[in-house]
Amino acid sequence: MVAEVIEQMGSKAFFTYDATLVFTAIDSQEGSDRKNLKWNELILYVLKMIPFKGKVVSSMVAPGPLLLKDMVKDADAILFNSMPGEQYAVGVMNIIFGSTNPSAKLTFTMPNVDNE
């Protein structure tokens, strides 16, 4: 649906941006496991259609590891959030606008392929 709107608008509808912020999340709930470690890669298709996007900053929320090798190729920065709390938005904006420098170690390894 988003891709159709972009195609109809054409590249004339876009301006030149300093940065494009991409927010994605993986849905998770008690009592059900994810079938794989993939995320909605439609975002990458839409990003490729935006001609003057500037730096791409992706903020991803997930309950655990994700397959990020495709996003790593297209994003200048990835902020990975593992089940954030109520101050999530404040924290992400502080990082994006340079008020704080992110630092952390993940308690898991990000795989290159499913079942790695």
N, C-alpha and C positions, 0 to 999 in steps of 0.2 A: 504494500500500500504506500509506504513512504517513498519507495523508488519510483512508483508511478507518478506521484506528485512532483518529484524532482525532475523527472523526464518532461512532464508537461510544462514546468516553469522554465526549463532551459537554463543554460549557464548565465544568461543575462540577469537572472534574478539574484545572483550571488554577489556579494561584495568581497573585498580582500580583508581577511581577518588575521590578527596576530596569533590567535590560538583557537582551536576547536576543542571543546570539552565533551568527552563521551562518558556517559554514566550507564553502566550495565550492572545487572545483578542476577544471581542464580537463586531460584526459589528452593527453599528447603523446609521440611517440616518433620516433627516427631513421627517415628514409626515408618518412614519410607526412605529408601536409599536412592541416590541418583543412579541412573542406568549407565552413565559414562561421565567423563570429566570435561565434556564440551560445553561451550557457551554459545549464545546466539550470534553466529558469525555474520548475520545479515548486516550488522553494523559496519563491517569492513567493506561490504558492497556499497553501502550508502556513502561511506567516507570517500571511496574512489570516485564518486560522482560529483563531489564538491571540488571545484577547480582551485580555489585560493583559500585553503583552510588554515594556513600557517602551521604552527606547532600543534601536534595532536597529543592531548593529555587524556588518558583513560583512567577513570576511577571505577574499580570493579569490586563488587561485594559478593562473597561466596562463603559457604560453610567449610571449605577446604580447598585442596589443590584444583587447578584448572589447566587446561591445555592452552597455553598462551603464545606458542611460537608464531602464529599468524599475526597476533596483535603486536608482538615485539617487533616485527618487521615494519609495521605501519605507524606505531606510536612513538613519540619522542619521550614520553614518560608514562609509567603505569603506577597508579596508587592502588595497592591491593588491600582490601579491608575484609578481615575475617570476622563476620558477625558483629558489626559495630553497635554501639549503644546510642543513647539519646544525644550525645555531643558529636556524632558523626559528621554532620554538615559543617559545624563550626571547625572541626579538625581538618576536614578536607579543604575548606576555604582558606584556612591559615596556611596550609602547605602550598596551595595553588598561588596565593598572593604573596608568598615569601615571608610571612610573619614567623614561621617556624620551619625548622629543617627536619624532615622525617628521618627516623632511624628506628630500626627494629630488626629482629631476626625471626624468620618464620619457624614454626615448630614442625614444619613438614617440607618436603622437597617438591618443587614444581616439575611435573613430568614433561617429557617431550612428546610422548605418545601414550595412548590409553594403556593401562595395565603395565606401566613401567615401574 
